[in-house]
Amino acid sequence: MSKKIGLLIGGRRFDVDVEDNFAPFLEKNMAKDFNKDGNNDLKKLLHAYVRRTHELFLQEKKIEELLSKTEL
């Protein structure tokens, strides 16, 4: 099954279909970055993307550190 999640960006509505078990996680995180009930500008979208990409970068660094410790 899938669930549709929508967001208004630059006056246009964008909907994505995601798996039911992923939807609550995505909605919770989108609520941190976006106005779920109103319009979001492109600058807000870019900031959210950079913030989430930085989080991913830090996670990957941590994983690499942990893996290097287990290889000793």
CHARMM internal coordinates of N, CA and C (Angstrom, degrees):
IC EDIT
DIST 1 N 1 CA 1.4549
DIST 1 CA 1 C 1.5276
ANGL 1 N 1 CA 1 C 109.34
DIST 1 C 2 N 1.3043
ANGL 1 CA 1 C 2 N 114.50
DIHE 1 N 1 CA 1 C 2 N 160.89
DIST 2 N 2 CA 1.4587
ANGL 1 C 2 N 2 CA 119.06
DIHE 1 CA 1 C 2 N 2 CA 178.29
DIST 2 CA 2 C 1.5250
ANGL 2 N 2 CA 2 C 109.52
DIHE 1 C 2 N 2 CA 2 C -139.47
DIST 2 C 3 N 1.3088
ANGL 2 CA 2 C 3 N 114.18
DIHE 2 N 2 CA 2 C 3 N 160.51
DIST 3 N 3 CA 1.4519
ANGL 2 C 3 N 3 CA 121.63
DIHE 2 CA 2 C 3 N 3 CA 178.86
DIST 3 CA 3 C 1.5194
ANGL 3 N 3 CA 3 C 108.13
DIHE 2 C 3 N 3 CA 3 C -127.03
DIST 3 C 4 N 1.3187
ANGL 3 CA 3 C 4 N 116.61
DIHE 3 N 3 CA 3 C 4 N 140.41
DIST 4 N 4 CA 1.4561
ANGL 3 C 4 N 4 CA 121.76
DIHE 3 CA 3 C 4 N 4 CA 179.32
DIST 4 CA 4 C 1.5269
ANGL 4 N 4 CA 4 C 109.18
DIHE 3 C 4 N 4 CA 4 C -93.20
DIST 4 C 5 N 1.3229
ANGL 4 CA 4 C 5 N 115.32
DIHE 4 N 4 CA 4 C 5 N 129.30
DIST 5 N 5 CA 1.4569
ANGL 4 C 5 N 5 CA 122.01
DIHE 4 CA 4 C 5 N 5 CA 177.84
DIST 5 CA 5 C 1.5245
ANGL 5 N 5 CA 5 C 107.18
DIHE 4 C 5 N 5 CA 5 C -121.52
DIST 5 C 6 N 1.3300
ANGL 5 CA 5 C 6 N 116.44
DIHE 5 N 5 CA 5 C 6 N 131.88
DIST 6 N 6 CA 1.4586
ANGL 5 C 6 N 6 CA 120.56
DIHE 5 CA 5 C 6 N 6 CA -176.79
DIST 6 CA 6 C 1.5141
ANGL 6 N 6 CA 6 C 112.86
DIHE 5 C 6 N 6 CA 6 C -120.19
DIST 6 C 7 N 1.3286
ANGL 6 CA 6 C 7 N 114.13
DIHE 6 N 6 CA 6 C 7 N 157.26
DIST 7 N 7 CA 1.4540
ANGL 6 C 7 N 7 CA 121.39
DIHE 6 CA 6 C 7 N 7 CA -179.88
DIST 7 CA 7 C 1.5212
ANGL 7 N 7 CA 7 C 107.95
DIHE 6 C 7 N 7 CA 7 C -151.04
DIST 7 C 8 N 1.3187
ANGL 7 CA 7 C 8 N 115.82
DIHE 7 N 7 CA 7 C 8 N 139.45
DIST 8 N 8 CA 1.4577
ANGL 7 C 8 N 8 CA 122.24
DIHE 7 CA 7 C 8 N 8 CA 178.77
DIST 8 CA 8 C 1.5211
ANGL 8 N 8 CA 8 C 108.80
DIHE 7 C 8 N 8 CA 8 C -97.72
DIST 8 C 9 N 1.3491
ANGL 8 CA 8 C 9 N 115.85
DIHE 8 N 8 CA 8 C 9 N 117.02
DIST 9 N 9 CA 1.4594
ANGL 8 C 9 N 9 CA 121.59
DIHE 8 CA 8 C 9 N 9 CA -178.48
DIST 9 CA 9 C 1.5176
ANGL 9 N 9 CA 9 C 108.49
DIHE 8 C 9 N 9 CA 9 C -129.38
DIST 9 C 10 N 1.3036
ANGL 9 CA 9 C 10 N 115.80
DIHE 9 N 9 CA 9 C 10 N 123.34
DIST 10 N 10 CA 1.4558
ANGL 9 C 10 N 10 CA 120.27
DIHE 9 CA 9 C 10 N 10 CA 179.15
DIST 10 CA 10 C 1.5201
ANGL 10 N 10 CA 10 C 112.96
DIHE 9 C 10 N 10 CA 10 C 58.29
DIST 10 C 11 N 1.3200
ANGL 10 CA 10 C 11 N 115.86
DIHE 10 N 10 CA 10 C 11 N 33.51
DIST 11 N 11 CA 1.4514
ANGL 10 C 11 N 11 CA 120.67
DIHE 10 CA 10 C 11 N 11 CA 178.44
DIST 11 CA 11 C 1.5181
ANGL 11 N 11 CA 11 C 115.00
DIHE 10 C 11 N 11 CA 11 C 81.06
DIST 11 C 12 N 1.3259
ANGL 11 CA 11 C 12 N 117.00
DIHE 11 N 11 CA 11 C 12 N 1.54
DIST 12 N 12 CA 1.4682
ANGL 11 C 12 N 12 CA 121.12
DIHE 11 CA 11 C 12 N 12 CA 178.11
DIST 12 CA 12 C 1.5142
ANGL 12 N 12 CA 12 C 109.91
DIHE 11 C 12 N 12 CA 12 C -116.12
DIST 12 C 13 N 1.3135
ANGL 12 CA 12 C 13 N 115.59
DIHE 12 N 12 CA 12 C 13 N 140.48
DIST 13 N 13 CA 1.4599
ANGL 12 C 13 N 13 CA 120.43
DIHE 12 CA 12 C 13 N 13 CA 179.09
DIST 13 CA 13 C 1.5262
ANGL 13 N 13 CA 13 C 110.00
DIHE 12 C 13 N 13 CA 13 C -90.45
DIST 13 C 14 N 1.3184
ANGL 13 CA 13 C 14 N 114.71
DIHE 13 N 13 CA 13 C 14 N 132.36
DIST 14 N 14 CA 1.4662
ANGL 13 C 14 N 14 CA 121.60
DIHE 13 CA 13 C 14 N 14 CA 177.34
DIST 14 CA 14 C 1.5240
ANGL 14 N 14 CA 14 C 108.05
DIHE 13 C 14 N 14 CA 14 C -120.84
DIST 14 C 15 N 1.3195
ANGL 14 CA 14 C 15 N 116.15
DIHE 14 N 14 CA 14 C 15 N 128.50
DIST 15 N 15 CA 1.4562
ANGL 14 C 15 N 15 CA 122.37
DIHE 14 CA 14 C 15 N 15 CA 178.44
DIST 15 CA 15 C 1.5190
ANGL 15 N 15 CA 15 C 109.40
DIHE 14 C 15 N 15 CA 15 C -117.32
DIST 15 C 16 N 1.3187
ANGL 15 CA 15 C 16 N 115.27
DIHE 15 N 15 CA 15 C 16 N 140.22
DIST 16 N 16 CA 1.4617
ANGL 15 C 16 N 16 CA 121.19
DIHE 15 CA 15 C 16 N 16 CA 175.21
DIST 16 CA 16 C 1.5135
ANGL 16 N 16 CA 16 C 108.76
DIHE 15 C 16 N 16 CA 16 C -128.97
DIST 16 C 17 N 1.3167
ANGL 16 CA 16 C 17 N 115.39
DIHE 16 N 16 CA 16 C 17 N 145.30
DIST 17 N 17 CA 1.4596
ANGL 16 C 17 N 17 CA 121.10
DIHE 16 CA 16 C 17 N 17 CA 174.55
DIST 17 CA 17 C 1.5180
ANGL 17 N 17 CA 17 C 108.11
DIHE 16 C 17 N 17 CA 17 C -97.84
DIST 17 C 18 N 1.3295
ANGL 17 CA 17 C 18 N 115.48
DIHE 17 N 17 CA 17 C 18 N 127.49
DIST 18 N 18 CA 1.4639
ANGL 17 C 18 N 18 CA 120.73
DIHE 17 CA 17 C 18 N 18 CA 179.16
DIST 18 CA 18 C 1.5205
ANGL 18 N 18 CA 18 C 108.76
DIHE 17 C 18 N 18 CA 18 C -129.81
DIST 18 C 19 N 1.3138
ANGL 18 CA 18 C 19 N 116.03
DIHE 18 N 18 CA 18 C 19 N 161.29
DIST 19 N 19 CA 1.4557
ANGL 18 C 19 N 19 CA 121.23
DIHE 18 CA 18 C 19 N 19 CA 178.39
DIST 19 CA 19 C 1.5282
ANGL 19 N 19 CA 19 C 110.06
DIHE 18 C 19 N 19 CA 19 C -63.27
DIST 19 C 20 N 1.3089
ANGL 19 CA 19 C 20 N 115.70
DIHE 19 N 19 CA 19 C 20 N 145.20
DIST 20 N 20 CA 1.4653
ANGL 19 C 20 N 20 CA 121.19
DIHE 19 CA 19 C 20 N 20 CA -178.26
DIST 20 CA 20 C 1.5248
ANGL 20 N 20 CA 20 C 112.56
DIHE 19 C 20 N 20 CA 20 C -55.19
DIST 20 C 21 N 1.3322
ANGL 20 CA 20 C 21 N 117.22
DIHE 20 N 20 CA 20 C 21 N -40.64
DIST 21 N 21 CA 1.4666
ANGL 20 C 21 N 21 CA 118.92
DIHE 20 CA 20 C 21 N 21 CA -176.74
DIST 21 CA 21 C 1.5261
ANGL 21 N 21 CA 21 C 112.36
DIHE 20 C 21 N 21 CA 21 C -75.12
DIST 21 C 22 N 1.3376
ANGL 21 CA 21 C 22 N 117.98
DIHE 21 N 21 CA 21 C 22 N -18.88
DIST 22 N 22 CA 1.4617
ANGL 21 C 22 N 22 CA 122.27
DIHE 21 CA 21 C 22 N 22 CA 177.81
DIST 22 CA 22 C 1.5348
ANGL 22 N 22 CA 22 C 111.85
DIHE 21 C 22 N 22 CA 22 C -89.21
DIST 22 C 23 N 1.3171
ANGL 22 CA 22 C 23 N 117.31
DIHE 22 N 22 CA 22 C 23 N -25.13
DIST 23 N 23 CA 1.4662
ANGL 22 C 23 N 23 CA 122.66
DIHE 22 CA 22 C 23 N 23 CA -173.96
DIST 23 CA 23 C 1.5308
ANGL 23 N 23 CA 23 C 113.73
DIHE 22 C 23 N 23 CA 23 C -55.22
DIST 23 C 24 N 1.3355
ANGL 23 CA 23 C 24 N 120.37
DIHE 23 N 23 CA 23 C 24 N -48.55
DIST 24 N 24 CA 1.4752
ANGL 23 C 24 N 24 CA 118.78
DIHE 23 CA 23 C 24 N 24 CA -179.33
DIST 24 CA 24 C 1.5297
ANGL 24 N 24 CA 24 C 112.75
DIHE 23 C 24 N 24 CA 24 C -61.22
DIST 24 C 25 N 1.3173
ANGL 24 CA 24 C 25 N 117.10
DIHE 24 N 24 CA 24 C 25 N -38.82
DIST 25 N 25 CA 1.4656
ANGL 24 C 25 N 25 CA 121.00
DIHE 24 CA 24 C 25 N 25 CA 178.25
DIST 25 CA 25 C 1.5204
ANGL 25 N 25 CA 25 C 110.51
DIHE 24 C 25 N 25 CA 25 C -63.42
DIST 25 C 26 N 1.3327
ANGL 25 CA 25 C 26 N 116.87
DIHE 25 N 25 CA 25 C 26 N -46.15
DIST 26 N 26 CA 1.4559
ANGL 25 C 26 N 26 CA 121.45
DIHE 25 CA 25 C 26 N 26 CA -179.88
DIST 26 CA 26 C 1.5283
ANGL 26 N 26 CA 26 C 111.31
DIHE 25 C 26 N 26 CA 26 C -63.79
DIST 26 C 27 N 1.3238
ANGL 26 CA 26 C 27 N 116.79
DIHE 26 N 26 CA 26 C 27 N -45.02
DIST 27 N 27 CA 1.4746
ANGL 26 C 27 N 27 CA 120.35
DIHE 26 CA 26 C 27 N 27 CA -179.80
DIST 27 CA 27 C 1.5214
ANGL 27 N 27 CA 27 C 111.34
DIHE 26 C 27 N 27 CA 27 C -61.24
DIST 27 C 28 N 1.3169
ANGL 27 CA 27 C 28 N 116.60
DIHE 27 N 27 CA 27 C 28 N -41.66
DIST 28 N 28 CA 1.4704
ANGL 27 C 28 N 28 CA 121.02
DIHE 27 CA 27 C 28 N 28 CA 179.31
DIST 28 CA 28 C 1.5266
ANGL 28 N 28 CA 28 C 110.55
DIHE 27 C 28 N 28 CA 28 C -62.27
DIST 28 C 29 N 1.3248
ANGL 28 CA 28 C 29 N 116.91
DIHE 28 N 28 CA 28 C 29 N -44.79
DIST 29 N 29 CA 1.4591
ANGL 28 C 29 N 29 CA 120.35
DIHE 28 CA 28 C 29 N 29 CA -179.06
DIST 29 CA 29 C 1.5200
ANGL 29 N 29 CA 29 C 112.14
DIHE 28 C 29 N 29 CA 29 C -73.20
DIST 29 C 30 N 1.3138
ANGL 29 CA 29 C 30 N 118.10
DIHE 29 N 29 CA 29 C 30 N -35.09
DIST 30 N 30 CA 1.4651
ANGL 29 C 30 N 30 CA 120.18
DIHE 29 CA 29 C 30 N 30 CA 176.80
DIST 30 CA 30 C 1.5192
ANGL 30 N 30 CA 30 C 110.94
DIHE 29 C 30 N 30 CA 30 C -65.31
DIST 30 C 31 N 1.3264
ANGL 30 CA 30 C 31 N 116.82
DIHE 30 N 30 CA 30 C 31 N -33.11
DIST 31 N 31 CA 1.4633
ANGL 30 C 31 N 31 CA 120.76
DIHE 30 CA 30 C 31 N 31 CA 179.34
DIST 31 CA 31 C 1.5269
ANGL 31 N 31 CA 31 C 111.44
DIHE 30 C 31 N 31 CA 31 C -64.44
DIST 31 C 32 N 1.3367
ANGL 31 CA 31 C 32 N 116.77
DIHE 31 N 31 CA 31 C 32 N -26.50
DIST 32 N 32 CA 1.4638
ANGL 31 C 32 N 32 CA 120.77
DIHE 31 CA 31 C 32 N 32 CA 177.86
DIST 32 CA 32 C 1.5272
ANGL 32 N 32 CA 32 C 111.47
DIHE 31 C 32 N 32 CA 32 C -73.89
DIST 32 C 33 N 1.3248
ANGL 32 CA 32 C 33 N 116.36
DIHE 32 N 32 CA 32 C 33 N -29.68
DIST 33 N 33 CA 1.4623
ANGL 32 C 33 N 33 CA 121.24
DIHE 32 CA 32 C 33 N 33 CA -172.24
DIST 33 CA 33 C 1.5221
ANGL 33 N 33 CA 33 C 114.63
DIHE 32 C 33 N 33 CA 33 C -103.19
DIST 33 C 34 N 1.3383
ANGL 33 CA 33 C 34 N 117.35
DIHE 33 N 33 CA 33 C 34 N -24.85
DIST 34 N 34 CA 1.4611
ANGL 33 C 34 N 34 CA 120.02
DIHE 33 CA 33 C 34 N 34 CA -169.92
DIST 34 CA 34 C 1.5205
ANGL 34 N 34 CA 34 C 112.68
DIHE 33 C 34 N 34 CA 34 C -132.19
DIST 34 C 35 N 1.3198
ANGL 34 CA 34 C 35 N 114.94
DIHE 34 N 34 CA 34 C 35 N 158.86
DIST 35 N 35 CA 1.4538
ANGL 34 C 35 N 35 CA 122.22
DIHE 34 CA 34 C 35 N 35 CA 170.36
DIST 35 CA 35 C 1.5236
ANGL 35 N 35 CA 35 C 106.06
DIHE 34 C 35 N 35 CA 35 C -83.23
DIST 35 C 36 N 1.3184
ANGL 35 CA 35 C 36 N 116.87
DIHE 35 N 35 CA 35 C 36 N 105.80
DIST 36 N 36 CA 1.4684
ANGL 35 C 36 N 36 CA 120.77
DIHE 35 CA 35 C 36 N 36 CA -176.32
DIST 36 CA 36 C 1.5225
ANGL 36 N 36 CA 36 C 112.49
DIHE 35 C 36 N 36 CA 36 C -70.99
DIST 36 C 37 N 1.3280
ANGL 36 CA 36 C 37 N 118.10
DIHE 36 N 36 CA 36 C 37 N -21.36
DIST 37 N 37 CA 1.4656
ANGL 36 C 37 N 37 CA 121.33
DIHE 36 CA 36 C 37 N 37 CA -175.40
DIST 37 CA 37 C 1.5215
ANGL 37 N 37 CA 37 C 113.30
DIHE 36 C 37 N 37 CA 37 C -103.39
DIST 37 C 38 N 1.3121
ANGL 37 CA 37 C 38 N 117.78
DIHE 37 N 37 CA 37 C 38 N -2.55
DIST 38 N 38 CA 1.4622
ANGL 37 C 38 N 38 CA 119.74
DIHE 37 CA 37 C 38 N 38 CA -177.06
DIST 38 CA 38 C 1.5119
ANGL 38 N 38 CA 38 C 111.63
DIHE 37 C 38 N 38 CA 38 C -143.98
DIST 38 C 39 N 1.3043
ANGL 38 CA 38 C 39 N 115.09
DIHE 38 N 38 CA 38 C 39 N -169.22
DIST 39 N 39 CA 1.4509
ANGL 38 C 39 N 39 CA 121.62
DIHE 38 CA 38 C 39 N 39 CA -176.70
DIST 39 CA 39 C 1.5319
ANGL 39 N 39 CA 39 C 111.37
DIHE 38 C 39 N 39 CA 39 C -78.96
DIST 39 C 40 N 1.3157
ANGL 39 CA 39 C 40 N 115.45
DIHE 39 N 39 CA 39 C 40 N 146.23
DIST 40 N 40 CA 1.4580
ANGL 39 C 40 N 40 CA 123.20
DIHE 39 CA 39 C 40 N 40 CA 175.41
DIST 40 CA 40 C 1.5283
ANGL 40 N 40 CA 40 C 107.82
DIHE 39 C 40 N 40 CA 40 C -121.84
DIST 40 C 41 N 1.3291
ANGL 40 CA 40 C 41 N 117.15
DIHE 40 N 40 CA 40 C 41 N 135.99
DIST 41 N 41 CA 1.4647
ANGL 40 C 41 N 41 CA 118.19
DIHE 40 CA 40 C 41 N 41 CA 179.19
DIST 41 CA 41 C 1.5268
ANGL 41 N 41 CA 41 C 110.48
DIHE 40 C 41 N 41 CA 41 C -86.00
DIST 41 C 42 N 1.3135
ANGL 41 CA 41 C 42 N 115.61
DIHE 41 N 41 CA 41 C 42 N 168.58
DIST 42 N 42 CA 1.4638
ANGL 41 C 42 N 42 CA 120.94
DIHE 41 CA 41 C 42 N 42 CA -177.24
DIST 42 CA 42 C 1.5216
ANGL 42 N 42 CA 42 C 112.14
DIHE 41 C 42 N 42 CA 42 C -64.51
DIST 42 C 43 N 1.3186
ANGL 42 CA 42 C 43 N 116.84
DIHE 42 N 42 CA 42 C 43 N -31.40
DIST 43 N 43 CA 1.4639
ANGL 42 C 43 N 43 CA 120.23
DIHE 42 CA 42 C 43 N 43 CA 178.33
DIST 43 CA 43 C 1.5311
ANGL 43 N 43 CA 43 C 110.56
DIHE 42 C 43 N 43 CA 43 C -62.51
DIST 43 C 44 N 1.3192
ANGL 43 CA 43 C 44 N 116.52
DIHE 43 N 43 CA 43 C 44 N -40.32
DIST 44 N 44 CA 1.4640
ANGL 43 C 44 N 44 CA 121.08
DIHE 43 CA 43 C 44 N 44 CA 178.29
DIST 44 CA 44 C 1.5311
ANGL 44 N 44 CA 44 C 110.29
DIHE 43 C 44 N 44 CA 44 C -64.34
DIST 44 C 45 N 1.3207
ANGL 44 CA 44 C 45 N 116.22
DIHE 44 N 44 CA 44 C 45 N -39.41
DIST 45 N 45 CA 1.4675
ANGL 44 C 45 N 45 CA 120.81
DIHE 44 CA 44 C 45 N 45 CA 177.67
DIST 45 CA 45 C 1.5244
ANGL 45 N 45 CA 45 C 110.49
DIHE 44 C 45 N 45 CA 45 C -63.15
DIST 45 C 46 N 1.3182
ANGL 45 CA 45 C 46 N 116.88
DIHE 45 N 45 CA 45 C 46 N -44.95
DIST 46 N 46 CA 1.4621
ANGL 45 C 46 N 46 CA 120.90
DIHE 45 CA 45 C 46 N 46 CA 179.47
DIST 46 CA 46 C 1.5292
ANGL 46 N 46 CA 46 C 111.14
DIHE 45 C 46 N 46 CA 46 C -63.19
DIST 46 C 47 N 1.3101
ANGL 46 CA 46 C 47 N 117.48
DIHE 46 N 46 CA 46 C 47 N -43.31
DIST 47 N 47 CA 1.4721
ANGL 46 C 47 N 47 CA 120.92
DIHE 46 CA 46 C 47 N 47 CA 178.52
DIST 47 CA 47 C 1.5297
ANGL 47 N 47 CA 47 C 110.67
DIHE 46 C 47 N 47 CA 47 C -61.17
DIST 47 C 48 N 1.3124
ANGL 47 CA 47 C 48 N 117.07
DIHE 47 N 47 CA 47 C 48 N -42.62
DIST 48 N 48 CA 1.4703
ANGL 47 C 48 N 48 CA 120.81
DIHE 47 CA 47 C 48 N 48 CA 179.23
DIST 48 CA 48 C 1.5240
ANGL 48 N 48 CA 48 C 110.23
DIHE 47 C 48 N 48 CA 48 C -63.27
DIST 48 C 49 N 1.3267
ANGL 48 CA 48 C 49 N 116.50
DIHE 48 N 48 CA 48 C 49 N -43.05
DIST 49 N 49 CA 1.4597
ANGL 48 C 49 N 49 CA 120.48
DIHE 48 CA 48 C 49 N 49 CA 179.35
DIST 49 CA 49 C 1.5310
ANGL 49 N 49 CA 49 C 111.00
DIHE 48 C 49 N 49 CA 49 C -61.46
DIST 49 C 50 N 1.3169
ANGL 49 CA 49 C 50 N 117.02
DIHE 49 N 49 CA 49 C 50 N -46.98
DIST 50 N 50 CA 1.4661
ANGL 49 C 50 N 50 CA 120.62
DIHE 49 CA 49 C 50 N 50 CA -179.22
DIST 50 CA 50 C 1.5269
ANGL 50 N 50 CA 50 C 110.54
DIHE 49 C 50 N 50 CA 50 C -64.01
DIST 50 C 51 N 1.3310
ANGL 50 CA 50 C 51 N 117.19
DIHE 50 N 50 CA 50 C 51 N -42.62
DIST 51 N 51 CA 1.4654
ANGL 50 C 51 N 51 CA 121.21
DIHE 50 CA 50 C 51 N 51 CA 179.68
DIST 51 CA 51 C 1.5334
ANGL 51 N 51 CA 51 C 110.95
DIHE 50 C 51 N 51 CA 51 C -61.15
DIST 51 C 52 N 1.3283
ANGL 51 CA 51 C 52 N 116.95
DIHE 51 N 51 CA 51 C 52 N -46.39
DIST 52 N 52 CA 1.4696
ANGL 51 C 52 N 52 CA 120.73
DIHE 51 CA 51 C 52 N 52 CA -178.66
DIST 52 CA 52 C 1.5276
ANGL 52 N 52 CA 52 C 111.27
DIHE 51 C 52 N 52 CA 52 C -69.95
DIST 52 C 53 N 1.3229
ANGL 52 CA 52 C 53 N 117.80
DIHE 52 N 52 CA 52 C 53 N -34.71
DIST 53 N 53 CA 1.4580
ANGL 52 C 53 N 53 CA 120.40
DIHE 52 CA 52 C 53 N 53 CA 177.38
DIST 53 CA 53 C 1.5194
ANGL 53 N 53 CA 53 C 110.31
DIHE 52 C 53 N 53 CA 53 C -67.62
DIST 53 C 54 N 1.3255
ANGL 53 CA 53 C 54 N 117.18
DIHE 53 N 53 CA 53 C 54 N -36.58
DIST 54 N 54 CA 1.4653
ANGL 53 C 54 N 54 CA 120.74
DIHE 53 CA 53 C 54 N 54 CA 176.57
DIST 54 CA 54 C 1.5303
ANGL 54 N 54 CA 54 C 110.23
DIHE 53 C 54 N 54 CA 54 C -65.13
DIST 54 C 55 N 1.3101
ANGL 54 CA 54 C 55 N 117.50
DIHE 54 N 54 CA 54 C 55 N -41.14
DIST 55 N 55 CA 1.4671
ANGL 54 C 55 N 55 CA 120.84
DIHE 54 CA 54 C 55 N 55 CA 176.81
DIST 55 CA 55 C 1.5253
ANGL 55 N 55 CA 55 C 110.39
DIHE 54 C 55 N 55 CA 55 C -60.21
DIST 55 C 56 N 1.3178
ANGL 55 CA 55 C 56 N 117.44
DIHE 55 N 55 CA 55 C 56 N -42.92
DIST 56 N 56 CA 1.4588
ANGL 55 C 56 N 56 CA 121.93
DIHE 55 CA 55 C 56 N 56 CA 178.13
DIST 56 CA 56 C 1.5264
ANGL 56 N 56 CA 56 C 110.62
DIHE 55 C 56 N 56 CA 56 C -63.26
DIST 56 C 57 N 1.3219
ANGL 56 CA 56 C 57 N 117.06
DIHE 56 N 56 CA 56 C 57 N -42.26
DIST 57 N 57 CA 1.4631
ANGL 56 C 57 N 57 CA 122.02
DIHE 56 CA 56 C 57 N 57 CA 177.49
DIST 57 CA 57 C 1.5262
ANGL 57 N 57 CA 57 C 110.65
DIHE 56 C 57 N 57 CA 57 C -57.76
DIST 57 C 58 N 1.3359
ANGL 57 CA 57 C 58 N 116.56
DIHE 57 N 57 CA 57 C 58 N -46.54
DIST 58 N 58 CA 1.4646
ANGL 57 C 58 N 58 CA 120.50
DIHE 57 CA 57 C 58 N 58 CA -179.31
DIST 58 CA 58 C 1.5244
ANGL 58 N 58 CA 58 C 111.01
DIHE 57 C 58 N 58 CA 58 C -65.45
DIST 58 C 59 N 1.3241
ANGL 58 CA 58 C 59 N 117.65
DIHE 58 N 58 CA 58 C 59 N -38.77
DIST 59 N 59 CA 1.4625
ANGL 58 C 59 N 59 CA 121.30
DIHE 58 CA 58 C 59 N 59 CA 177.79
DIST 59 CA 59 C 1.5247
ANGL 59 N 59 CA 59 C 111.03
DIHE 58 C 59 N 59 CA 59 C -63.57
DIST 59 C 60 N 1.3145
ANGL 59 CA 59 C 60 N 116.76
DIHE 59 N 59 CA 59 C 60 N -43.73
DIST 60 N 60 CA 1.4639
ANGL 59 C 60 N 60 CA 120.45
DIHE 59 CA 59 C 60 N 60 CA -179.96
DIST 60 CA 60 C 1.5203
ANGL 60 N 60 CA 60 C 111.32
DIHE 59 C 60 N 60 CA 60 C -65.31
DIST 60 C 61 N 1.3499
ANGL 60 CA 60 C 61 N 116.33
DIHE 60 N 60 CA 60 C 61 N -38.13
DIST 61 N 61 CA 1.4641
ANGL 60 C 61 N 61 CA 120.03
DIHE 60 CA 60 C 61 N 61 CA 176.50
DIST 61 CA 61 C 1.5253
ANGL 61 N 61 CA 61 C 110.72
DIHE 60 C 61 N 61 CA 61 C -61.94
DIST 61 C 62 N 1.3168
ANGL 61 CA 61 C 62 N 115.83
DIHE 61 N 61 CA 61 C 62 N -43.23
DIST 62 N 62 CA 1.4674
ANGL 61 C 62 N 62 CA 120.82
DIHE 61 CA 61 C 62 N 62 CA -179.76
DIST 62 CA 62 C 1.5305
ANGL 62 N 62 CA 62 C 110.64
DIHE 61 C 62 N 62 CA 62 C -64.65
DIST 62 C 63 N 1.3171
ANGL 62 CA 62 C 63 N 116.74
DIHE 62 N 62 CA 62 C 63 N -41.16
DIST 63 N 63 CA 1.4692
ANGL 62 C 63 N 63 CA 120.71
DIHE 62 CA 62 C 63 N 63 CA 178.13
DIST 63 CA 63 C 1.5288
ANGL 63 N 63 CA 63 C 110.26
DIHE 62 C 63 N 63 CA 63 C -62.53
DIST 63 C 64 N 1.3345
ANGL 63 CA 63 C 64 N 116.43
DIHE 63 N 63 CA 63 C 64 N -44.19
DIST 64 N 64 CA 1.4625
ANGL 63 C 64 N 64 CA 120.32
DIHE 63 CA 63 C 64 N 64 CA 178.40
DIST 64 CA 64 C 1.5238
ANGL 64 N 64 CA 64 C 111.30
DIHE 63 C 64 N 64 CA 64 C -61.13
DIST 64 C 65 N 1.3355
ANGL 64 CA 64 C 65 N 116.84
DIHE 64 N 64 CA 64 C 65 N -40.83
DIST 65 N 65 CA 1.4657
ANGL 64 C 65 N 65 CA 120.43
DIHE 64 CA 64 C 65 N 65 CA 177.71
DIST 65 CA 65 C 1.5213
ANGL 65 N 65 CA 65 C 111.20
DIHE 64 C 65 N 65 CA 65 C -62.66
DIST 65 C 66 N 1.3267
ANGL 65 CA 65 C 66 N 116.13
DIHE 65 N 65 CA 65 C 66 N -44.39
DIST 66 N 66 CA 1.4661
ANGL 65 C 66 N 66 CA 120.11
DIHE 65 CA 65 C 66 N 66 CA 179.43
DIST 66 CA 66 C 1.5257
ANGL 66 N 66 CA 66 C 111.45
DIHE 65 C 66 N 66 CA 66 C -64.52
DIST 66 C 67 N 1.3197
ANGL 66 CA 66 C 67 N 116.49
DIHE 66 N 66 CA 66 C 67 N -41.06
DIST 67 N 67 CA 1.4640
ANGL 66 C 67 N 67 CA 120.02
DIHE 66 CA 66 C 67 N 67 CA 178.89
DIST 67 CA 67 C 1.5297
ANGL 67 N 67 CA 67 C 111.67
DIHE 66 C 67 N 67 CA 67 C -65.17
DIST 67 C 68 N 1.3177
ANGL 67 CA 67 C 68 N 116.06
DIHE 67 N 67 CA 67 C 68 N -39.60
DIST 68 N 68 CA 1.4746
ANGL 67 C 68 N 68 CA 118.25
DIHE 67 CA 67 C 68 N 68 CA 179.71
DIST 68 CA 68 C 1.5232
ANGL 68 N 68 CA 68 C 110.76
DIHE 67 C 68 N 68 CA 68 C -66.49
DIST 68 C 69 N 1.3092
ANGL 68 CA 68 C 69 N 118.54
DIHE 68 N 68 CA 68 C 69 N -31.36
DIST 69 N 69 CA 1.4620
ANGL 68 C 69 N 69 CA 121.78
DIHE 68 CA 68 C 69 N 69 CA 177.45
DIST 69 CA 69 C 1.5278
ANGL 69 N 69 CA 69 C 111.37
DIHE 68 C 69 N 69 CA 69 C -70.15
DIST 69 C 70 N 1.3183
ANGL 69 CA 69 C 70 N 116.41
DIHE 69 N 69 CA 69 C 70 N -34.66
DIST 70 N 70 CA 1.4770
ANGL 69 C 70 N 70 CA 119.22
DIHE 69 CA 69 C 70 N 70 CA -178.73
DIST 70 CA 70 C 1.5214
ANGL 70 N 70 CA 70 C 111.63
DIHE 69 C 70 N 70 CA 70 C -78.32
DIST 70 C 71 N 1.3324
ANGL 70 CA 70 C 71 N 118.21
DIHE 70 N 70 CA 70 C 71 N -18.12
DIST 71 N 71 CA 1.4659
ANGL 70 C 71 N 71 CA 121.83
DIHE 70 CA 70 C 71 N 71 CA 179.90
DIST 71 CA 71 C 1.5186
ANGL 71 N 71 CA 71 C 112.29
DIHE 70 C 71 N 71 CA 71 C -82.13
DIST 71 C 72 N 1.3114
ANGL 71 CA 71 C 72 N 118.25
DIHE 71 N 71 CA 71 C 72 N -8.99
DIST 72 N 72 CA 1.4619
ANGL 71 C 72 N 72 CA 121.52
DIHE 71 CA 71 C 72 N 72 CA -178.44
DIST 72 CA 72 C 1.4713
ANGL 72 N 72 CA 72 C 110.58
DIHE 71 C 72 N 72 CA 72 C -71.52
END
COOR INIT
IC SEED 1 N 1 CA 1 C
IC BUILD
